Amino acid sequence: MENGAVQKELQLEGRSQEEKLCMVVIMGVTGAGKSYFINKLAGREVTEEGDSLHACTQGCQMIPLEIGGTKVLVIDTPGFDEAKRSDSEILTEIARLLSAQYELGVELKGIIYIHRITDIRYGRAAAKTFEIFKKICGEKPLKNVLLVTSRWTDGMDEKLGSQREGELKENFWAYMLDKGSKMSRFYGDHDSAVMLVSQLLIKDSVVLEIQRDLVDHGKKLNETAAGAYVNDSLEDLKTEYRKELASLEKLHEDLILEQDRTKKRRIQKGLEREKTHLEEASEQQVSLRRRIGDEVREGIKQKRSMPQILSKVLPTVLDILGAFVGIPPGVISVAGSVVGSAVSSWFLSV
């Protein structure tokens, strides 16, 4: 076992049972029902819900719940198909959160991956999101993954739904199921949500591959499996942008003597657009070269060196972790007053 992993084990062993915290992460494409699942789990609206076209979860959000006497930090994550944010930006945010959780010794019980059973086909966005998700986990932690189908109450025919479940099991999810992941249904109510999370809470804690790479081995994000996948995708995009740029430049040269100003303006806008796309892709690749583990460790060190004004209100671990993740307004309105970034009545009773 690596030195970093040993230190985390000692941190956990040194805590009393009352101080131990668990974490469960919810992932999936935009509109899969992640926020809806969390609201049903909490038994009230604590985070804004979106739909299949618009994402409400713009960043990772932390919802503190107490389930059966266990204090659980439930993490709502944005989908990698989010239109307003790049894959590299979303991956960086998730990587920072997971690095902080691991560094602080919070127990990760597992991940729930939600997929709409109403989807007619397994689209490109779903395939990409699922691939990044697998690479974040690595092979050994897959036993702590629940593959959950949602939207069974949206008029889904049982026979058709079962057929789609079979296709997921035999094709897209076969590898993960073979490695120990479990497949289940979310029926859209509180009891179903609690039952699913409870399946993870009884498991031993797990360390994801991306956490070991970033924290224990000090790798750059693009040196992890998930980061390399996003980086390669960006390289493919850059190749497409360069081809389009070359075509537009050739067309622009051919139009030098052309009198059609409207056509010239259209070509010029196209050139500017592709140049911007190329620059943005390059900038995203640069951002993937960061050593997230080192950044998070330094951030935690600085946070711990600050006067702990909130020590009587909030455990230090939660205070620090709150610097790496958002708190939905719904949690604040239910939990009560806010001091800085912390909620005084922190854990919401389920």
PLY file of the C-alpha trace (Angstrom):
ply
format ascii 1.0
element vertex 350
property float x
property float y
property float z
element edge 349
property int vertex1
property int vertex2
end_header
0.00 0.00 0.00
1.35 3.49 -0.89
2.50 5.86 1.89
-0.33 8.27 1.13
-2.91 5.49 1.39
-1.42 4.33 4.72
-1.68 7.86 6.09
-5.35 8.04 5.08
-6.01 4.72 6.83
-4.35 6.03 10.01
-6.37 9.22 9.83
-9.60 7.24 9.68
-8.58 4.85 12.46
-7.69 7.76 14.70
-11.16 9.26 14.58
-14.05 8.40 16.81
-17.10 6.85 15.15
-19.03 10.09 15.69
-16.45 12.09 13.74
-16.31 9.79 10.72
-17.83 11.12 7.53
-18.91 9.23 4.44
-19.28 10.45 0.89
-21.37 9.22 -2.04
-20.95 10.78 -5.49
-23.78 11.00 -8.03
-22.77 11.08 -11.71
-24.44 10.84 -15.13
-25.29 12.88 -18.22
-27.20 16.15 -18.08
-30.88 15.48 -17.45
-30.39 11.96 -16.12
-32.06 12.99 -12.87
-29.11 13.42 -10.50
-30.54 16.47 -8.71
-34.01 14.91 -8.68
-32.54 11.79 -7.07
-30.86 13.87 -4.35
-34.06 15.82 -3.63
-35.98 12.57 -3.22
-33.20 11.22 -1.01
-33.38 14.33 1.20
-37.16 14.27 1.24
-37.29 17.93 0.25
-35.96 20.26 -2.45
-32.37 21.00 -1.57
-30.94 21.43 -5.07
-32.41 22.85 -8.27
-33.57 20.36 -10.86
-33.13 20.70 -14.62
-34.36 18.76 -17.63
-32.87 16.81 -20.49
-31.93 20.00 -22.34
-30.78 22.36 -19.62
-28.31 21.67 -16.83
-29.00 23.13 -13.39
-25.92 21.69 -11.71
-23.21 24.00 -13.09
-20.63 22.77 -10.59
-20.13 20.10 -7.96
-22.44 20.60 -4.99
-22.36 19.05 -1.52
-25.53 18.05 0.32
-24.96 16.86 3.91
-27.54 14.23 4.95
-27.95 11.86 7.85
-29.20 8.48 6.66
-29.94 5.85 9.28
-27.64 7.54 11.76
-24.78 7.82 9.24
-23.55 11.26 8.25
-23.22 11.30 4.46
-21.95 13.98 2.10
-23.85 13.47 -1.16
-22.11 15.09 -4.13
-24.11 16.27 -7.14
-21.89 16.58 -10.24
-22.37 18.25 -13.65
-22.52 16.06 -16.74
-19.64 16.00 -19.21
-22.14 16.95 -21.92
-22.76 20.35 -20.31
-22.91 22.93 -23.14
-21.51 25.91 -21.22
-18.45 24.21 -19.73
-15.63 22.17 -21.22
-14.86 18.57 -20.29
-11.45 19.64 -18.99
-13.01 22.23 -16.67
-15.56 19.76 -15.29
-12.95 17.02 -14.86
-10.64 19.43 -13.05
-13.41 20.38 -10.64
-14.33 16.76 -9.90
-10.63 15.86 -9.55
-10.08 18.67 -7.03
-13.05 17.57 -4.96
-12.02 13.90 -4.96
-8.43 14.83 -4.11
-9.59 16.96 -1.18
-11.91 14.23 0.09
-9.10 11.66 -0.07
-6.50 13.97 1.45
-8.85 14.83 4.33
-9.64 11.19 5.08
-13.37 11.36 4.35
-14.56 7.85 3.47
-15.77 7.44 -0.11
-18.42 4.73 -0.04
-19.07 4.66 -3.76
-20.57 6.25 -6.84
-24.09 6.09 -8.24
-24.17 6.50 -12.02
-27.66 7.43 -13.29
-28.91 6.70 -16.81
-32.36 7.46 -18.24
-34.22 4.29 -19.17
-36.34 6.47 -21.46
-33.40 7.09 -23.83
-34.12 5.41 -27.14
-30.45 4.87 -27.90
-27.11 5.15 -26.13
-25.91 8.42 -27.65
-22.46 9.90 -28.08
-22.79 12.13 -25.01
-23.75 9.16 -22.83
-20.90 7.05 -24.21
-18.34 9.82 -23.60
-19.56 10.58 -20.08
-19.56 6.90 -19.17
-16.04 6.40 -20.54
-14.65 9.30 -18.49
-16.53 7.95 -15.47
-14.92 4.50 -15.86
-11.48 6.02 -16.13
-12.03 8.16 -13.04
-12.84 4.99 -11.10
-10.30 2.48 -12.38
-10.90 -1.27 -12.19
-10.69 -2.22 -8.50
-13.19 0.39 -7.21
-15.94 -0.81 -9.58
-17.38 -3.01 -6.82
-18.46 0.26 -5.15
-20.40 1.46 -8.19
-24.17 1.33 -8.65
-25.40 1.62 -12.23
-28.89 3.02 -11.84
-31.64 3.49 -14.41
-34.07 6.35 -13.82
-37.38 7.71 -15.15
-39.33 4.48 -14.71
-42.38 6.51 -13.69
-42.34 8.64 -16.87
-44.80 6.36 -18.66
-42.14 3.75 -19.41
-43.57 0.43 -20.56
-42.23 -2.35 -18.32
-41.53 -4.70 -21.19
-39.68 -2.06 -23.21
-37.77 -0.90 -20.13
-36.69 -4.44 -19.33
-35.51 -4.85 -22.92
-33.38 -1.70 -22.65
-32.01 -2.89 -19.32
-30.93 -6.10 -21.05
-29.13 -4.12 -23.76
-27.28 -2.05 -21.15
-26.33 -5.18 -19.24
-25.12 -7.13 -22.25
-23.40 -4.31 -24.10
-22.56 -0.92 -22.59
-22.35 -1.93 -18.92
-21.07 -5.49 -19.32
-17.46 -4.72 -18.38
-18.33 -2.89 -15.17
-20.87 -5.49 -14.10
-18.27 -8.20 -14.69
-15.88 -6.28 -12.39
-18.36 -6.11 -9.51
-20.61 -3.13 -10.20
-24.30 -3.61 -9.48
-27.30 -2.61 -11.58
-30.53 -1.31 -10.07
-33.60 0.85 -10.68
-34.58 4.19 -9.18
-38.36 4.40 -8.97
-38.48 8.13 -8.33
-39.41 8.16 -4.64
-37.72 8.69 -1.28
-37.64 5.03 -0.23
-36.05 3.96 -3.51
-33.34 6.63 -3.21
-32.56 5.68 0.41
-32.39 1.99 -0.51
-29.86 2.67 -3.27
-27.57 4.83 -1.14
-27.83 2.36 1.75
-26.38 -0.35 -0.51
-23.17 1.69 -0.67
-23.07 2.75 2.98
-22.62 -0.84 4.14
-19.56 -1.29 1.91
-15.93 -0.69 2.84
-14.62 2.67 1.70
-12.87 2.83 -1.66
-10.06 4.80 -3.31
-10.47 5.69 -6.97
-7.68 5.39 -9.51
-7.67 9.13 -10.18
-7.21 9.78 -6.44
-4.19 7.50 -6.16
-2.67 9.04 -9.30
-3.16 12.66 -8.22
-2.58 12.44 -4.46
-0.34 9.42 -3.86
1.70 9.53 -7.07
1.64 13.30 -7.71
0.70 12.95 -11.38
-0.54 15.75 -13.57
-4.21 15.51 -14.50
-3.40 14.68 -18.13
-1.27 11.76 -16.91
-4.30 10.08 -15.34
-6.50 7.77 -17.45
-9.45 10.20 -17.36
-7.27 13.23 -18.08
-5.48 11.49 -20.96
-8.86 10.58 -22.48
-10.06 14.20 -22.36
-6.70 15.42 -23.68
-6.83 12.99 -26.63
-10.37 14.12 -27.41
-9.15 17.72 -27.47
-6.34 16.74 -29.85
-8.92 15.18 -32.17
-10.97 18.37 -32.02
-7.89 20.47 -32.82
-7.28 18.33 -35.90
-10.84 19.01 -37.07
-10.51 22.74 -36.37
-7.24 22.90 -38.32
-8.84 21.19 -41.33
-11.79 23.57 -41.26
-9.44 26.52 -40.83
-7.36 25.43 -43.84
-10.50 25.09 -45.97
-11.74 28.53 -44.97
-8.33 30.12 -45.60
-8.25 28.59 -49.09
-11.76 29.87 -49.74
-10.76 33.27 -48.42
-7.83 33.44 -50.85
-10.10 32.49 -53.75
-12.46 35.33 -52.83
-9.85 38.12 -52.86
-11.11 39.41 -56.17
-14.71 38.53 -55.36
-17.07 41.53 -55.03
-19.60 39.78 -52.80
-18.99 41.51 -49.44
-21.59 39.41 -47.62
-19.80 36.22 -48.59
-16.45 37.69 -47.56
-17.80 38.69 -44.15
-19.24 35.21 -43.65
-15.90 33.58 -44.47
-14.05 35.99 -42.19
-16.38 35.18 -39.29
-15.81 31.50 -39.94
-12.05 32.01 -39.81
-12.28 33.88 -36.52
-14.56 31.23 -35.06
-12.26 28.33 -35.90
-9.20 30.20 -34.63
-11.02 30.81 -31.34
-11.99 27.13 -31.11
-8.39 26.10 -31.72
-7.07 28.50 -29.06
-9.65 27.33 -26.52
-8.79 23.66 -27.11
-5.10 24.43 -26.60
-5.85 26.33 -23.38
-7.88 23.39 -22.09
-4.97 21.05 -22.76
-2.67 23.37 -20.80
-5.11 23.31 -17.85
-4.93 19.50 -17.82
-1.19 19.66 -17.09
-1.80 20.87 -13.53
-0.76 18.79 -10.53
-4.14 18.81 -8.85
-3.00 16.76 -5.86
-0.27 19.25 -4.99
-2.64 22.20 -5.45
-5.25 20.66 -3.18
-2.69 19.73 -0.51
-1.41 23.31 -0.48
-4.97 24.66 -0.33
-5.77 22.45 2.65
-2.55 23.51 4.37
-3.42 27.19 3.95
-6.97 26.63 5.15
-5.74 24.85 8.27
-3.35 27.68 9.05
-6.21 30.19 9.16
-7.96 31.06 12.46
-10.74 28.50 12.92
-13.58 30.89 13.70
-16.08 28.19 12.77
-14.61 25.44 14.95
-17.58 25.46 17.33
-20.09 25.51 14.48
-18.66 23.13 11.93
-16.06 20.33 12.00
-12.80 21.49 10.45
-12.90 18.77 7.77
-16.27 20.01 6.51
-15.12 23.62 6.62
-12.09 22.77 4.48
-13.99 20.52 2.07
-16.54 23.30 1.61
-13.82 25.34 -0.10
-13.71 22.79 -2.94
-17.43 22.35 -3.56
-20.60 24.44 -3.71
-23.54 24.34 -1.30
-26.97 24.48 -2.99
-29.25 27.35 -1.87
-31.88 24.75 -0.95
-29.56 23.31 1.70
-29.04 26.77 3.18
-32.76 27.54 3.31
-33.54 24.23 5.04
-30.51 23.99 7.31
-30.66 27.50 8.67
-28.16 30.31 9.10
-24.90 30.57 7.22
-21.56 31.58 8.66
-19.07 32.20 5.86
-19.31 29.12 3.66
-20.67 26.90 6.41
-24.19 25.88 7.39
-24.77 25.91 11.13
-27.37 23.13 11.26
-25.25 21.09 8.88
-26.67 17.61 8.42
-30.24 17.38 7.13
-32.15 14.52 8.72
-33.60 12.13 6.15
0 1
1 2
2 3
3 4
4 5
5 6
6 7
7 8
8 9
9 10
10 11
11 12
12 13
13 14
14 15
15 16
16 17
17 18
18 19
19 20
20 21
21 22
22 23
23 24
24 25
25 26
26 27
27 28
28 29
29 30
30 31
31 32
32 33
33 34
34 35
35 36
36 37
37 38
38 39
39 40
40 41
41 42
42 43
43 44
44 45
45 46
46 47
47 48
48 49
49 50
50 51
51 52
52 53
53 54
54 55
55 56
56 57
57 58
58 59
59 60
60 61
61 62
62 63
63 64
64 65
65 66
66 67
67 68
68 69
69 70
70 71
71 72
72 73
73 74
74 75
75 76
76 77
77 78
78 79
79 80
80 81
81 82
82 83
83 84
84 85
85 86
86 87
87 88
88 89
89 90
90 91
91 92
92 93
93 94
94 95
95 96
96 97
97 98
98 99
99 100
100 101
101 102
102 103
103 104
104 105
105 106
106 107
107 108
108 109
109 110
110 111
111 112
112 113
113 114
114 115
115 116
116 117
117 118
118 119
119 120
120 121
121 122
122 123
123 124
124 125
125 126
126 127
127 128
128 129
129 130
130 131
131 132
132 133
133 134
134 135
135 136
136 137
137 138
138 139
139 140
140 141
141 142
142 143
143 144
144 145
145 146
146 147
147 148
148 149
149 150
150 151
151 152
152 153
153 154
154 155
155 156
156 157
157 158
158 159
159 160
160 161
161 162
162 163
163 164
164 165
165 166
166 167
167 168
168 169
169 170
170 171
171 172
172 173
173 174
174 175
175 176
176 177
177 178
178 179
179 180
180 181
181 182
182 183
183 184
184 185
185 186
186 187
187 188
188 189
189 190
190 191
191 192
192 193
193 194
194 195
195 196
196 197
197 198
198 199
199 200
200 201
201 202
202 203
203 204
204 205
205 206
206 207
207 208
208 209
209 210
210 211
211 212
212 213
213 214
214 215
215 216
216 217
217 218
218 219
219 220
220 221
221 222
222 223
223 224
224 225
225 226
226 227
227 228
228 229
229 230
230 231
231 232
232 233
233 234
234 235
235 236
236 237
237 238
238 239
239 240
240 241
241 242
242 243
243 244
244 245
245 246
246 247
247 248
248 249
249 250
250 251
251 252
252 253
253 254
254 255
255 256
256 257
257 258
258 259
259 260
260 261
261 262
262 263
263 264
264 265
265 266
266 267
267 268
268 269
269 270
270 271
271 272
272 273
273 274
274 275
275 276
276 277
277 278
278 279
279 280
280 281
281 282
282 283
283 284
284 285
285 286
286 287
287 288
288 289
289 290
290 291
291 292
292 293
293 294
294 295
295 296
296 297
297 298
298 299
299 300
300 301
301 302
302 303
303 304
304 305
305 306
306 307
307 308
308 309
309 310
310 311
311 312
312 313
313 314
314 315
315 316
316 317
317 318
318 319
319 320
320 321
321 322
322 323
323 324
324 325
325 326
326 327
327 328
328 329
329 330
330 331
331 332
332 333
333 334
334 335
335 336
336 337
337 338
338 339
339 340
340 341
341 342
342 343
343 344
344 345
345 346
346 347
347 348
348 349
